[in-house]
Structure formats: structure tokens, C-alpha cells
Amino acid sequence: MSLLAMLKQYSTDEKCREILTKLRWPEGVRCPRCKESKVCYLADRKQFECASCSYQFSVTTGTVFNDTHLPLETWLAATYLLCEAKKGMSALQIKRTLGIGGYKTAWYLCHRIRSAMIESQRTMMDGVLEIDETYIGGRARRGLPRKEKEVVIGIRKRNGELRLLHVDSATSETIRKVMAEHVSEDVEVILTDESAIYPFAFTVSQKKLHKTICHSKEYVCGDIHTNTVESAFSLLKRGIIGTWHKVSAKHLPAYLEEMCFRFNRRKRPDLFLDTLRHMVTAPVLTFQTLTREKVA
């Protein structure tokens, strides 16, 4: 769907509510409190009322849209722009493009959309996997304290899924935990570079499947390389340097989730609608939760 087609198709509040209702309740509207299917629509209030418990709710109740003061047309346009931007889109650009009043409003809007891009249920990865680490952070300037870089572990299945994980450190123990949480025992091959952290991170069975490319000598040896996961790192860094410009350690996981969500669905024609489907099923993200010092 092109941008012009999307804007034309969802040009009014009624049309936006209609598609969100279909995505949230594909089998018919149900009360979010008691799950009753007998509800009536209060057209003047744009709400539903449950016949069983008399609870009044709208299609945005209990979702990332909750208590928003922005028009739904603006929400859908922002969602489309975030979905279609290969390297992401900054809150400032969203503000300028959509005419949103303040930067803080646009920033909160973007983070609420990102919060819906978190995959709550992930399957264990199998097949041929490339694993590598990269470091995110600015360079230390003369006379200023040295900046510690943030560590991101990347796992890329050949011709398949990408996962980018923010971790505390690049150690064998960290890699071992990542493998236990994300990699299946049915993995066929594990490909890494010559870093010393990997041989001590794998189980006995995984060591038999481990193949290494020595970057000090070559970057490709037949099918042994980590080029595809490194290309994902390149895309991520282009997004940070050229689009977001600065990403804090606190919010880095949200940007990683956005990048993976978009990357893993880049060939799907329903990327936009699938994102909306996640948005009407994701929990509420309040501004207080987003900005507090420690995110649970």
C-alpha cells in the first residue's frame, strides 16, 4: 500500500476505528472486562457498552492508543511512516511531517508504536545461525570522561529471522545465556568470527556445530561467514547515526525491537496492518512508565 492510498483509505476517524475494530476483534466485538459478546454501539460517544456488566469501552481502550489526544488519522500515518522507513524515522521528522504540536508528543507517539513492536512470544531459532556482537555509543572527546559503549548481540538465521539483543557485556557467560534463551537444540550450524568468547559459550553439542571465520585473514570461506548479521548491524548503525542521531542505553532495546520487527517483515505486504494488529493488542504504555529512571 502506498502512502497516498493509505491516507485516502483511512482519511477519517470513522474509517480508522473501523479497521482497528476489525483487527482487535476479528470474530466480533467482545467486552475487555468480562469477554461478553453482547455489546451495543453508542455512536454519539464512539464507544461500546457491554450488555452483561455495563462496561463502556472503545476500540482504543487498554491499548497503546489509550487516552490519546491525537487524531487516529495521525496515529495511522505515523505508524505507516515508521513501518516504511528502512532506517527508522526520528520523532522530530514525524513532528514536522505530520504537523504534531510538540516534540515531546511526537516522541511519546513513536515510543508507543515501538512498544507494540515487541515480540511477546518468540520461538527458539534453528537452522544456520550467524552470531556476532557490536558496540553502540559515541566516541570519547578530549578532556571528557570516556564513554562506555553498549553491547548488542545479533543472531541472524540464514534467509530468516533477525534478533538484536542489548546485553550488559560481551562475555562467554552472556553468550551462553543468550544461546539458552534463543537458540534451539535443533540448530544446524553456528557461525561466528574468531572472538575468544564463543568457544567457551557453547555446550558440547553446540561446539560440534560451531564454525569460525577468521577476519584477520578472510571474510568469507565458502558458506562460512557472518556477513548477513553484520549487514543488519550496519543498517542499525545507519539508523542511529543518520536518523535517530542519539539513542540512550535506557531506550536502546526499544529501537532494537523496532528494527527487528520491521526487518523480519520487510517482504510482507501486510506490514502496516500487522503493526496495527499488534498496536490494538499491546498493553498501555504511560508517559510515567516510559520516562521513569528504571524501566521494569
Secondary structure, DSSP 8 states (H G I E B T S, - for coil): --HHHHHHHT-SHHHHHHHHHHHH-TT----TTT--S-EEEETTTTEEEETTT--EE-TTTTSTTTT--S-HHHHHHHHHHHHH-TT---HHHHHHHHT-S-HHHHHHHHHHHHHTTS-SS---EEEEEEEEEEEE-----TTS-----EEEEEEEETTS-EEEEEES--SHHHHHHHHHHHEEEEEEEEEEES-TTTTTTS-HHHHHHEEEE-TTT-S-BTTB--HHHHHHHHHHHHHIIIII----TTTHHHHHHHHHHHHHTTT-TTHHHHHHHHHTTS----HHHHHSSS--
